């Protein structure tokens, strides 16, 4: 796995991201022709969280899940920009133990980890937000390898009077270690390992288990099937490992 990332680093990165007008991959929030909140561009796969150990954050966390507003009117009236006065929150419909949503402006505060609790996304014209998603190892255990899911809906507490959205389900999982196998062919060694969609992988080589470890080739995007890599023969004795990291 990648090394633990302090939550302050996540916060600093988020500060750069949130300054953009529109971030690729964000969930886009708008309203339907009948006056209900709605979302587009929702993730269709598990979102992976990086290990973190800093202050109250000991487990796995990420700010990759982002939200922004629909900018242009849709001719088909599927989702249009929000009316003036909308004040949008995420409301928890159901959530599994150990998972919580927090604001990057107050990371130590748990805003949503139980049914009915809410986390503010923003208001009309100011919706770009990347909440902190956190799985707490104190609840799920330090060797947790499963998933945690939440069902959310969008609610408007402002003056626009928009109806709540339908329910949206999202699933999160820690980045896990990856095992590899090596076989020899007439052309040389072949490294193979299982991959997961949403993760990236980097092959590294070293002259002995203590390192130094050097990356070989470019990162490999996970697809959910076995990947293969032909390492460069740098010496008669080489050790290899694969590092996995979120590629959401």
N, C-alpha and C positions, 0 to 999 in steps of 0.2 A: 504494500500500500504506500501511498505518498505519506510524507511526514505529517505530524499534527500541525494544523494551521491555527495560530492564535486568533481569537475572535476579533481582536483589534485590527488584524490584517484584513479579515473579511470586511470589516466596517470601512476601512480605508479604501479597499477596492470598490465597495459599493458606492462610496462618495464620488468616485470617478464615473461609475456607470450611470448613476442617477442624474448626472448633469446632461446626459444626452437627451435629444428630443424624442427619439424612438429607438428602442433597443431590440435587435433581432432576437426572436424567440419569446418576447413578452406575450403574456395573455392580454388580449385586447378587450376592453370593456366598453360597452355602448348600450343603446336602448333599442327595443323593438318598435315597430310601428304602432303597437297597441299599448306602449308605455310601460314595458317591463325591462328590468336590467337583463343583460345577457353578456356572454363572453365568447370569444373566438380564439383560435390558435392555442387551445389547451394541450398540454403534454399528453401524448398517447402511450408513454412508456414510463417505467420506474425512473424516478429522479434519484441520483446517487449523491450521498453526502460524504464529505471528507472528515477524517478524524480530527478532533479538536480537544485541547486540554488547556484551558485558560480561565481562571476565575471560576464563575458558576458554570462554565461550559466544559463539560467532560463527557464526551460521547462523539456525536457526528453532527455536522452542521453545514449549511450552505445558504448563500443568498442568490443562487442562480434562478430561482423562481421569481419572475418579474411580472408586473402589471403596468398597463398603459391604456390610454384612451383611444377609441376610434377617432380618426381625424377627419375622414371624408364621409359625406352623405352617400349611402348606398342606393342605387337606382331601384334595387329590388326590395328596399325597405327591410332587409334582414337585420342589420345592426347599423345604427346611425350614431353620430356624436351625442353625448349626453346633453339634456336640457340644462339651462342655467339653474343653479341652486342645488344640484345633486351633491350628496355627501355620502360616499360609498364605503361600506364596511364589508369584510369577510365575516360571515357568521358560521360557527361550527354546527353542523347537523349531527355528525358523529365523528369520534376520533379514538384511536387506539392509545392505550397507556404508554407513556414515555415520549410521545410526540407532542411538540408544542410549536406555536407560531409566535414570533416576537417582532417588535419594531426595531429597525436598525438605529433609530434615534434613542432607544432605551433598551438595549440588548439584555440587561439583567432582569427585566420585567417580563413575566409570563402574561401575555395578553389573551391567548386562546389555547387552552388544553382541555376544555370541557364543553359539553353541549350547551349551546346558547351564547357562549362567549364570542366576543367580536374583536377584530383587529382592523383599524382604519386604513383604507387604501388611499383615499384622497377625495378631492372635490372636482367639480367640472373644470376642465382646463388644467388641472394639476394632479394627474393620476399616476405619474410614473413612480413606482414603488417596488422595492425588492425586500420583502420581509425575510427575517431570519427563520429558517426551518431547522429545528433541533430535535435530535433523538438523544435522550438522556441515558447514559450508561448506568447511572445509579438506579434506574427503574428497570431497564431491559437486560442489564448485565454487560460486563466488559467484553464478553465473547459473543455478543449478539450477532447473528448472521441472517436474520429474517427481514421482514418488511413491516412498515407501519403505514397505515392508511388513514385518510381523513376525507370526510364528505363536507363540502362547503357550499354556501350560496351567497350571492351578493344582495345586500340590503341597502336601501337609501333612507337615511335619517334626515335629509335636508328638505328644502322647500319645493323641490321638483316633483315630489310625490310619486316617484317611480315604484312600481311593484317589484317584489323580490324576484330574483332569477330562479331558474330551475337548479337542482342540485348538481354539483360537480365533484367527482371522486379523483383523488390524487394519491399516489403511492410513493414512499420514500424508503431507501435502503442504504446501509453503510457500504462504502467501498471495501471490498474483501480481498484478501490475498489470493493470488492466482498461482496454481501449480503448473509446471511445465514438464514436458518429456522431450528427450533427445533420441533421435535414431540416425544411424549412418547409412548413407547411400553411396553409389559409385561416384557421385559428384561432390560428396562431403556431408557434413552434419545438417540435419533439419530439426529445428525446434518447433514444437507444437504446443498449443494451450487453448483451453476453452475461453470464449469471450462472452461478454454481455453487452447488449445494445445500451448505449448511454455511458459506457466506459471507454477510455483510451488505454493503450498499453505501450510500454517502452521496454525493449530488450536491452539489457546491460551485460557487459562482460568484464571479467577481472582475472588477473593471473593467479589469485588465491582468494579464499572466502573472505579475507579481511579487506580486500580491495587493493587499490582504488578501483571503483566501478565506473566504467565508461559506456555511455549510450551507443548502441549500434543501430544504424538506420534511422528512419523517421518513425514517429509514433504511429501505431496501428489502431484504427477505429474499430471498436467492438461491434459485431453484427449478430451475436447470439449463436454463432457456429464456431467450429474449430478454426484457428488461424495457424499459419505456418510461416517460419522465417528461416532463411539460410544465413547463418552468421559468417562473419569474415574470419578466416583462420589467422589469428594474430600470433599464436604461439603453439607449441606442441601440447601445452596444458592450459586450458581455459575453463573458467567457471562462468555460468550464465544465470541470470535471474530476470524476471519480468515484473515491472512495476505497473500497477493499475491506478488510474486517476479518473475523476469525473470528466465526461465529455458531453455534458448535457446540452 
